[in-house]
Amino acid sequence: MAEPKKELPVVIVLGRPSVLNFYGDQFSSKFRLLKPWESSLPLDQFISTHAQSVQAMFCTGTTCVTPSLLRQLPSLRVIVTTSAGLNHMDLDECRRLGISVANAGTVFSEDVADFAVGLLIDVLRKVSAANRFVKNGLWPLHGDYPLASKVGGRKVGIVGLGSIGLEVAKRLEAFGCIISYQSRKKKPVVYPFYPDVHELATKCDVLVICCALTDQTHHLINKEVLLALGKEGIIINIARGAIINEMELVQCLVQGEIAGAGLDVFENEPNVPEELLSLDNVVLSQHVAFLTEDSFRDLYELMSGNLEAFFLKKPLLSPVFDD
Amino acid sequence: MAEPKKELPVVIVLGRPSVLNFYGDQFSSKFRLLKPWESSLPLDQFISTHAQSVQAMFCTGTTCVTPSLLRQLPSLRVIVTTSAGLNHMDLDECRRLGISVANAGTVFSEDVADFAVGLLIDVLRKVSAANRFVKNGLWPLHGDYPLASKVGGRKVGIVGLGSIGLEVAKRLEAFGCIISYQSRKKKPVVYPFYPDVHELATKCDVLVICCALTDQTHHLINKEVLLALGKEGIIINIARGAIINEMELVQCLVQGEIAGAGLDVFENEPNVPEELLSLDNVVLSQHVAFLTEDSFRDLYELMSGNLEAFFLKKPLLSPVFDD
């Protein structure tokens, strides 16, 4: 090797990014990764022992980047997170301390949109339920099963028309769905815009949640919105669990106040409300909408590219803000 | 009622169409339906007792319309089938006997295409597998799961570019898939055309089977085609089971010669090869790709419209041929 390993730039890794399971060797050839999970020290002690001089952090969407964590890392200058969402980070405090932040940008947008559409087809057309029916050997025994709902013609409201929401809209248009959206502000698109999510729900058969989790969107989808969506209504969530009031969603599903749901994210992951596990009209997944071989390769390139750019004093590739 | 029921035109119903479960009253208000399954007589005797004068038959895609059945119904002049496929009928014999035939036309094309895309997303993105994982309570116990494959960029070969195939292509283009097709003859479309299915398989990651079952397409997809598709290859079948050599498909799936399958149809329905039931990379459904509330309403209107047209001596609405 041209450079001895000890001269590689040092990066502290928090939250154990799963991209390291696939591209760990490539990362390690470029950076000296400080991995608390490989140490016998408790996390706080690991940080205080190793990380006084650490300038770069690599973390995931489940790493709580709090003021107290930032105080433990006084030399920190950049945080690169594997997530698109930033709700796990105190961005104001990062900005105040002059710490640059880079995220996954739009690396996952297409994959997440694909998964959202997959969940919607699954709920409307009962694909997982059919698979379960056949795999349990029930087909030769029962001839009758409930009719499914057509995808085309469904009025789909997209909550948050960012890069994911736009990809969802593009796909569902090809199925003949009728798209409208809610967003903080009107976008330069032809789809009807509703500033109020309750009004969007009133006009739609399906809501696809694609917005970021912020103070403003926390529990944005509550019982009133779900009741406005109505008994034929379907909710798809591939954004963040806490955008929906999960307790009220569970109530509405159990009581038949809405028709079904496809949920990749939950308020208290990996815990999923018990009541949902037995519902045939609910399709659940383990926060994997972003998880493909292709997006992980792209993620590896973007994450290592951001870290390399930082150490070379070049502009970050996917800055949230870059000091 | 304006007309007494006995004067309604008589229709013999074979194969117990499931559209009668939903629109039975509407059919019965227009036609006197002869239903063998409500009789204590054996089928042959029911036909010979009631049906010497019957001019119209209403049947399903599982009703074998053979020369011997047609001989039992000497007055038959029209057959209306709830299926789009016609492989269950001896069309030459119908034509020879001057019996007109109407089918479901393109009523199901959009729904079947939606389901095909749903199966493909499910297999690539492991939706049903994820649903099973979460519903079995495994998420809190296991953090790692295999990466899925991106939908976009996949080279998808459509076998049979009729109305269903075209709808599949339109949808998958919106996901960024690269479409090509095999068909009896070249169509006026921009997608690359391969007259030979083996060559199509060589060029593609995914085959979506959308053709009719005929003598020419029986076992069209055999081991050679599957091996040409390769270890990353995926098969989706929403057409007819016997277009694939099912035994060879099962072998290829079990031995990992292809990567996965989404199958709505089988050679010996409702029986599904035992080996497929436990495979995580195979998504199965019970021949329901066409089955939605919307398509059943359309089907009711088309089927009753064809029968009405026949009795009024008007042209059939969806003739296969109309004498």
Interface residues (C-beta under 8 A of the other chain):
Chain A: S18 N21 F22 E110 D111 D114 F115 V117 G118 L119 I121 D122 R125 K126 V127 S128 A130 N131 R132 F133 V134 K135 G137 W139 P140 G143 D144 Y145 L147 A148 S149 K150 V151 G152 G153 K170 R171 E173 A174 F175 G176 E269 P270 N271 V272 L277 S278 V283 L284 S285 Q286 V288 L291 T292 E293 D294 S295 F296
Chain B: S18 N21 F22 E110 D111 D114 F115 V117 G118 L119 I121 D122 R125 K126 V127 S128 A130 N131 R132 F133 V134 K135 G137 W139 P140 G143 D144 Y145 L147 A148 S149 K150 V151 G152 G153 K170 R171 E173 A174 F175 G176 E269 P270 N271 V272 L277 S278 V283 L284 S285 Q286 V288 L291 T292 E293 D294 S295 F296
